[in-house]
Amino acid sequence: MAKEEHPLSGPELIKEVCRRIRVARSYWDAHNNAACRRERDRALALYNTLTPEQKDQIPQVLRVWLRYRSEKYFGAHRTPPQKQQRKRSR
C-alpha cells in the first residue's frame, strides 16, 4: 500500500483509529494473531497521537479493547512471536 501524501487530522484521524481497532478485533476473532498484532500496533500508534478530547470521541468499547484486553495478550511482558518452522514432507 502506498503511504498517504497528507497526514490525517481531526475527524478523519478519529475515524481511521476506530477502523483500525475494528480490523484488529476482527483478526483477533479469526485467531489471526500476527495480523491482529500488526493492526493493533498501527491503531495504537495513531491513538497515541490523539488529544484527550479526541480520545473521548473513540467509543469506549474500542478504547477498552485497545488499551487493556489486547495489552494482556500482546503487551511487552509477553514472549514475542517467533518464526514458524516449515514442516518437511517425506
C-alpha positions in Angstrom: 0.0 0.0 0.0 1.2 3.5 -0.8 1.7 6.0 2.0 -0.8 8.8 2.2 0.5 12.1 1.0 -1.0 14.2 3.8 -1.3 13.0 7.4 -4.8 12.6 8.8 -6.2 15.0 11.3 -9.5 15.8 13.0 -12.5 13.6 12.3 -10.6 11.6 9.6 -8.0 10.6 12.2 -10.6 9.5 14.7 -12.4 7.5 12.0 -9.1 5.8 11.0 -8.3 4.9 14.6 -11.7 3.3 15.0 -11.4 1.5 11.7 -8.0 0.0 12.6 -9.2 -1.1 16.0 -12.2 -2.8 14.5 -9.9 -4.5 11.9 -7.6 -5.7 14.7 -10.6 -7.1 16.6 -11.9 -8.9 13.5 -8.4 -10.5 13.2 -8.5 -11.4 16.8 -11.9 -13.1 16.4 -10.5 -15.0 13.5 -7.5 -16.2 15.6 -5.0 -14.5 13.2 -2.6 -13.2 15.8 0.1 -11.9 13.6 -2.3 -9.7 11.6 -4.0 -8.6 14.8 -0.7 -7.6 16.4 0.2 -5.6 13.3 -3.1 -3.7 13.1 -3.2 -3.2 16.9 0.3 -1.6 16.7 -0.8 0.7 13.9 -4.0 1.6 15.7 -2.1 2.3 19.0 0.4 4.5 17.2 -2.4 6.6 15.7 -4.3 6.6 19.0 -1.3 8.0 20.8 -1.3 11.0 18.5 -4.8 12.0 19.6 -5.5 14.7 22.1 -7.5 13.8 25.2 -10.6 15.4 23.7 -10.3 13.3 20.5 -9.7 10.1 22.6 -13.1 10.7 24.3 -14.7 10.6 20.8 -13.5 7.0 20.3 -16.2 4.6 21.5 -15.4 3.2 25.0 -15.7 -0.4 23.8 -12.9 0.1 21.3 -10.7 2.0 23.8 -11.0 -0.7 26.3 -10.1 -3.4 23.8 -7.2 -1.5 22.5 -5.7 -0.5 25.8 -6.5 -3.3 28.2 -7.7 -6.5 26.7 -5.2 -6.6 23.8 -2.4 -5.5 26.1 -3.0 -8.6 28.1 -2.1 -10.7 25.1 0.2 -8.5 23.1 2.0 -6.5 25.7 5.7 -6.1 26.2 5.7 -8.6 29.0 4.6 -11.4 26.6 7.0 -13.6 24.7 7.5 -12.1 21.2 6.3 -14.1 18.2 8.8 -16.4 16.6 9.2 -17.6 13.0 7.4 -20.7 12.4 9.4 -23.6 11.1 8.3 -25.3 7.9 7.5 -29.0 8.3 9.3 -31.2 5.9 7.2 -33.6 3.9 8.5 -37.1 3.3 
